[in-house]
Structures are given as C-alpha cells and as structure tokens.
C-alpha cells in the first residue's frame, strides 16, 4: 500500500524528540499515534518496524519535548466567552482557544448563579458532548457554587449563594448522569456535610472553596468525603499558628489535593513553592481559573453576571478593585511558571498539569500521560517551552 493509499485506521503519526513517559524523560524517543490512541512511547531505537513502515506523518524535533496535553479542571471561559452563556458556538470558541494553548481536556466551570442558569449550562454542555468535539474535549462540568460562604464570595455574586441542596444535586445527576465531575462548596455551612457524603457516594469530587471553615470544620468534612480544594490560598481562611484554618488543613492533610493558580498574581511564588513542597505525589493540580478575557485585550468584561475590569492582564471586579475576578492565565503559561519561577522539574510540572487532574476526576485510565493504549492527547514544545503542535485524540489541531 502506498502512502497515499493508507487509511486513517492504519496510518501512524510519529513524533521524534524528548518523550515524557510515566517512566521518565526519554532523550531519544518517539511517540507513535494511530487513530485516537498512542500505540508506542519509548526509545526511538526500539520502535517496532511495522509502525515505522505504516507512518504517514513524521515530525522530527530532536530538542523538542513531547508531553501529555494539559487538563484544566477549573476554567470559566476564554476568547471573549463565558461558560455561563453556553451554547454550541460559545463552547466551541472557548475550547478552540484553550486548545491552542495546550489544553486537550477540561471541565466547563460554572459560577454561583440561579438554578435555572446552572440548568442551562448543564443542558448545553451535555448536548455538546453528544457530538464530535472539534477542539479541547469537555469531560464534564465543575460547579463552583452556589453552595459557598457569603463571607468569602470572591468574584461570585452573593445574591445567588444558597445552602447545599441535595435535591438539586440528585436532579442534575438523574438528568445528566456522570456530567458533574466536581462541586465546590463551603464545608462549614448547613447541609454541607450531608452533601459531601452524597457527592462521594456518586463519585463526584467534593471540593472546598469560598469558605470560612476552621481547621476542625475541614477535618470533619474530610471524614465525610471531602477530597479537594480549589484555588488554594484564595477565598478561604488563612494560616495562623494557633488557628490553622482552611489553608492549614490543606497544607497538612495528604487526603486533600490542591489547585493552584500559578500566575504570580493570585499567590506569591513563595506560597506556590510551599504548596508544591507539601503536596507531593498526585496532590498538586495546576488550574487557570481563566475567565472570558483570557486571550483578549485589556478592557471591561463580565464573569458570570458581575462586571470585571482587566488591566495589564489582571482581572478585578469593577465595583471592588481589590477583589481578583478569575484570571487571564493559560495552562502553558502556568506550566512555564511552575518550571521557571517555582523550580519544578518538567516531570513534576507535567504531573500537576496533566496526570494529577486526570486522576482527580477519574479519567487517568485513558488520558493524562503518554502510555500505550491511552488517548493521543499530545503536545510538542520547543526548548523555550513554546507550543509547536497540539494533538487531541490523535488529530492535530495546531
């Protein structure tokens, strides 16, 4: 069979370079993709001859890095659009932009809003997932609120904050089984412990955030099933040597994984460094918390239904310029920040950006690392860690 006669089924794409595998970085490596899957990731010298012979596209970048695509489990929008305004065009605009920045899978993240607005997002995302998703894959939805603390609303609209409502959770799960992957709530509020137990029983990540919880409150919530914390240090009780607070619980308890917005704005680099040291293994997760202004010029935008001003890439509430309102971060920028400013290795930064979030939402059996049989969600970076190629399920997007 000639090269022009090879079918999509049999055609293999080969990427030569430094391949990051679960066993470490292979200096002279090659990644082979056939269809949606990785069929080989290892030493170039050991590439099976059959794969080489059936190769269609071959990309060689000896000094380039071949790493897993990023997975962002906390992102509100981008390129001028917000997930709260979900329709197919909005979803495609957001996923297309973040795909260009290296994100190959994500959770559409909602805001604290009236139930009808959340219903609308769930309906739109569920419908979008029933078709071929041309860019970043939406793995589901992260509900950030409305079950949060009115004392720590951050950029969430306090008018829509309510106590935890299991009836709502049951309704959403019945209507869209498995769609909601994570729920952020304040564990100290009425009904929160019961909701956390319900979430755990339904394999949904129960996460703390926008919370006034004490250390003891968090310990009780962990016992009930809490397993995660969103944008660590932001919108939560801080660390004091006699009152460890939410931050103290997150830093000290290995049962909690922890998100970090690694932009040098939301958290001082020293704070990021401390968190990275405390959260070894699978517990450090890079997120963007990106809002609609991500990828856009400075100006006025909205986050949910709140007006936001962006200056020098920093988003704040228009009526409270001291309150950060999401970010304009992308995963590739956060990935570089972890390496250049925090000092993480390529391997550790990749775990935080890919494998750890995949584990957190239970999709690591099919993505999050470059291993045979997993989806071919792949990035090619140059020596400056700039993106040279993005593949989602084996299809090159950028």
C-alpha positions in Angstrom: 0.0 0.0 0.0 1.4 3.4 -1.0 1.5 6.4 1.4 -1.4 8.0 -0.4 -3.5 4.8 -0.1 -3.1 4.4 3.7 -6.4 4.7 5.5 -6.9 6.8 8.7 -7.3 3.5 10.5 -3.8 2.2 9.6 -1.9 5.4 9.2 0.6 6.2 12.0 1.9 9.6 13.1 5.4 9.6 14.5 6.8 12.3 16.7 10.5 12.2 17.4 12.0 14.1 20.3 12.3 14.0 24.0 9.3 12.0 25.1 8.0 12.3 28.6 6.6 8.9 29.7 5.4 7.6 33.0 8.9 6.1 33.5 10.6 9.4 32.9 12.0 11.6 30.0 13.4 9.6 27.1 16.1 11.8 25.4 16.0 10.0 22.0 12.4 9.0 21.9 9.5 8.6 19.6 5.7 8.7 20.1 3.5 6.7 17.7 -0.2 7.5 17.3 -2.7 5.5 15.3 -6.2 6.9 15.1 -7.2 8.2 18.5 -4.6 6.2 20.5 -1.0 6.0 21.4 0.5 2.8 20.2 4.1 3.3 21.2 6.0 5.7 23.5 9.6 4.9 24.1 13.2 4.8 22.8 13.4 5.6 19.1 15.8 2.7 18.6 13.2 0.3 19.8 10.3 1.4 17.6 8.6 -1.6 16.0 9.4 -1.7 12.3 5.7 -2.2 11.4 4.9 1.2 12.9 7.7 2.9 11.1 6.6 1.4 7.8 3.0 2.5 8.2 3.9 6.0 9.1 2.0 8.8 7.3 3.1 12.0 9.1 6.5 12.1 10.7 7.6 15.1 12.9 11.2 15.3 14.0 12.3 17.8 16.6 15.3 16.4 18.4 15.4 19.1 21.1 11.7 19.3 21.4 9.6 18.0 24.3 6.7 15.6 23.7 4.4 15.7 26.7 0.8 14.9 27.7 -1.8 17.5 26.8 -2.9 19.7 29.7 -6.2 19.1 31.7 -7.8 22.2 33.2 -10.5 21.3 35.8 -11.2 24.9 36.8 -11.8 27.3 33.9 -14.7 29.7 33.3 -14.1 30.8 29.7 -11.8 32.5 27.2 -11.5 34.4 23.9 -14.4 36.6 25.0 -16.8 33.9 26.0 -18.1 32.6 29.4 -19.3 29.0 30.1 -22.4 30.6 31.8 -23.5 31.7 28.3 -23.2 28.2 27.0 -24.4 27.4 23.5 -22.5 25.4 20.8 -20.8 28.5 19.4 -19.7 29.7 22.9 -18.4 26.2 23.8 -16.5 25.9 20.5 -15.0 29.4 20.9 -13.7 28.6 24.4 -12.4 25.1 23.6 -10.8 26.3 20.4 -8.8 29.0 22.2 -7.7 26.8 25.1 -6.8 24.0 22.7 -4.3 26.4 21.1 -2.8 26.9 24.5 -2.2 23.2 25.1 -5.3 22.2 26.9 -6.7 19.0 25.5 -9.4 18.3 28.1 -11.2 20.5 30.6 -14.2 20.9 32.9 -16.7 23.7 32.0 -16.8 25.6 35.2 -19.9 27.5 36.4 -20.4 30.4 38.7 -22.7 30.9 41.7 -25.9 31.7 39.8 -29.7 31.0 39.9 -30.5 27.3 39.5 -32.1 28.0 36.1 -28.8 29.4 34.8 -26.9 26.3 36.0 -29.6 24.1 34.5 -28.9 25.8 31.2 -25.2 25.3 31.3 -25.6 21.6 32.1 -28.1 21.1 29.3 -25.8 22.9 26.8 -22.6 21.0 27.8 -24.4 17.7 27.8 -25.7 18.3 24.3 -22.2 19.4 23.1 -20.7 16.2 24.4 -23.1 14.1 22.3 -21.4 15.3 19.1 -17.8 15.3 17.9 -16.0 17.9 19.9 -13.5 19.5 17.4 -11.1 21.1 19.9 -10.5 20.6 23.6 -12.6 17.8 25.0 -15.2 18.8 27.6 -15.0 16.0 30.1 -17.9 17.4 32.2 -18.8 20.3 34.5 -17.3 21.7 37.6 -20.0 23.5 39.7 -18.2 26.3 41.6 -21.0 27.2 43.9 -23.8 28.1 44.6 -23.2 26.3 48.0 -20.5 28.7 49.2 -19.9 31.1 52.1 -21.3 34.6 51.8 -18.3 35.7 53.9 -15.9 34.7 51.1 -17.8 35.3 47.8 -14.7 36.5 45.9 -15.9 37.2 42.4 -19.1 35.2 42.9 -22.4 37.1 43.2 -23.5 36.8 46.8 -27.2 37.3 45.8 -27.2 33.7 44.4 -25.5 31.9 47.3 -27.6 29.2 48.9 -27.0 26.3 51.4 -26.2 22.9 50.0 -29.2 21.3 48.3 -29.1 17.6 47.7 -32.4 17.7 45.8 -30.7 19.8 43.2 -27.7 17.5 43.0 -30.0 14.5 42.6 -31.9 16.2 39.9 -28.8 17.1 37.9 -27.3 13.6 38.3 -30.5 12.0 37.2 -30.9 14.2 34.2 -27.2 14.1 33.1 -25.6 11.0 34.7 -21.8 11.5 35.2 -21.8 15.0 33.7 -21.0 16.8 37.0 -17.4 15.9 38.0 -16.7 18.3 40.8 -18.7 20.6 43.2 -17.1 23.4 45.1 -18.8 24.3 48.4 -18.2 25.7 51.9 -18.0 22.7 54.2 -18.9 24.6 57.3 -22.4 25.6 56.0 -25.7 24.0 56.9 -26.2 20.8 54.9 -22.7 20.7 53.6 -21.5 17.5 55.3 -24.6 15.6 54.0 -24.0 17.0 50.5 -20.3 16.0 50.7 -21.2 12.4 51.6 -23.8 12.3 48.8 -21.1 13.6 46.3 -18.6 10.9 47.4 -21.2 8.2 47.0 -21.9 9.3 43.4 -18.1 9.5 42.5 -18.2 13.3 42.2 -15.3 15.3 43.6 -16.3 17.3 46.7 -14.1 20.3 46.9 -13.8 23.2 49.4 -13.7 26.8 48.3 -15.0 30.2 49.0 -15.2 29.1 52.6 -14.9 30.4 56.2 -14.1 26.9 57.5 -11.9 26.4 60.5 -9.3 23.6 60.6 -11.7 21.4 62.6 -14.5 22.1 60.1 -12.3 20.8 57.3 -11.3 17.7 59.2 -15.0 16.8 59.7 -15.6 17.4 56.0 -12.7 15.1 55.0 -14.1 12.4 57.2 -17.4 12.9 55.3 -15.7 12.6 51.9 -14.1 15.9 51.0 -11.1 15.3 48.9 -10.0 18.5 47.1 -9.6 22.3 47.5 -9.9 24.9 44.8 -7.5 27.8 44.1 -5.5 27.3 47.3 -4.9 30.4 49.5 -7.6 32.4 47.6 -11.1 32.9 49.2 -10.5 30.8 52.3 -9.4 31.2 55.9 -5.7 31.6 56.2 -3.0 30.0 58.2 -2.3 31.2 61.8 -0.1 29.3 64.2 -2.9 28.9 66.7 -5.8 28.8 64.1 -4.6 26.8 61.2 -7.7 27.5 59.2 -8.6 26.1 55.8 -5.1 26.7 54.4 -3.5 24.9 57.4 -5.8 21.9 56.7 -5.0 21.9 53.0 -1.2 22.1 53.6 -1.1 19.5 56.3 -3.5 16.8 55.2 -2.4 14.5 52.4 -6.0 13.4 51.8 -6.7 16.7 50.1 -5.4 17.5 46.6 -4.9 21.2 46.0 -5.4 23.5 43.0 -3.1 26.4 42.3 -3.4 29.4 40.0 0.3 29.7 39.1 0.4 33.2 37.7 2.4 35.1 40.3 -0.7 37.3 40.9 -3.1 35.2 42.8 -0.4 33.6 45.0 3.1 34.8 45.7 5.7 32.5 44.3 6.8 31.6 47.8 3.3 30.4 48.6 3.2 28.3 45.4 6.6 26.8 46.4 5.4 25.9 49.9 2.3 24.3 48.4 4.3 22.3 45.9 6.6 21.0 48.6 3.7 20.0 50.8 1.6 18.4 48.0 3.9 15.6 46.8 2.7 12.8 44.5 -0.7 13.3 42.9 -1.9 16.2 45.1 -0.7 19.3 43.3 -3.0 20.5 40.4 -2.4 23.4 38.1 -5.5 25.3 37.0 -6.2 28.6 35.2 -9.5 29.8 36.7 -9.5 31.6 33.3 -12.4 34.0 32.6 -13.7 35.4 29.3 -11.0 38.0 29.0 -8.3 35.3 28.6 -6.7 35.7 25.2 -8.3 39.2 24.8 -7.1 42.8 25.2 -7.4 44.7 28.4 -10.9 46.2 28.9 -14.3 45.6 30.5 -15.8 42.1 30.7 -18.2 40.0 32.8 -17.6 37.0 35.0 -20.9 35.3 35.4 -23.1 38.3 35.8 -20.6 40.6 37.5 -18.7 43.4 35.7 -14.9 42.9 35.5 -12.1 45.3 34.6 -8.8 43.8 33.1 -5.7 45.9 33.2 -2.2 44.6 32.4 -3.8 41.1 32.2 -5.1 41.3 35.8 -8.9 40.9 36.2 -10.7 42.5 39.2 -14.3 43.3 40.0 -15.3 46.7 38.7 -17.0 47.6 41.9 -14.2 46.3 44.1 -10.8 46.6 42.5 -9.2 44.8 45.4 -11.0 41.6 44.5 -9.5 39.4 41.8 -12.0 38.0 39.4 -10.7 34.9 37.9 -7.6 35.1 35.8 -6.3 35.5 32.2 -3.9 32.6 32.7 -3.4 29.8 30.2 -2.2 26.3 31.1 1.0 26.7 29.1 1.9 29.9 30.9 1.2 28.3 34.3 3.3 25.3 33.2 6.2 27.5 32.4 5.7 29.4 35.7 6.0 26.2 37.7 9.2 25.3 36.0 10.9 28.7 35.7 9.7 30.5 38.8 9.0 27.7 41.2 11.7 25.3 40.2 9.7 22.2 39.5 11.1 19.7 37.1 9.5 19.1 33.7 8.2 15.8 35.0 6.7 17.3 38.2 5.1 20.3 36.3 3.6 17.9 33.8 2.1 15.8 36.6 0.5 18.9 38.0 -0.9 20.0 34.6 -1.9 16.6 33.2 -1.7 13.4 35.2 -2.9 14.8 38.6 -6.1 16.4 37.3 -6.8 13.3 35.3 -6.5 11.2 38.5 -8.6 13.7 40.4 -11.6 13.4 38.1 -11.1 9.7 37.3 -10.0 9.8 33.7 -6.4 8.8 34.1 -7.1 5.3 32.7 -7.4 7.0 29.3 -5.5 10.3 29.3 -3.1 12.3 31.4 0.1 10.5 30.4 1.9 9.2 27.3 1.4 5.5 27.5 0.4 2.8 25.0 -3.4 2.4 24.8 -4.3 5.9 26.1 -5.8 8.7 24.0 -3.3 10.6 21.9 -3.7 13.9 23.7 -0.2 15.2 23.0 1.8 18.5 23.0 5.1 19.2 21.1 7.1 22.0 22.8 10.4 23.6 21.7 13.3 24.3 24.0 11.7 27.5 25.2 8.6 25.6 26.1 6.6 27.2 23.4 3.9 25.1 21.7 4.8 23.7 18.3 1.9 21.2 18.0 -1.3 20.1 19.7 -3.0 16.7 19.1 -6.3 15.8 20.6 -7.2 12.1 20.3 -4.6 11.8 17.5 -5.9 14.7 15.4 -3.6 17.6 15.0 -5.3 20.9 15.9 -2.5 23.4 16.0 
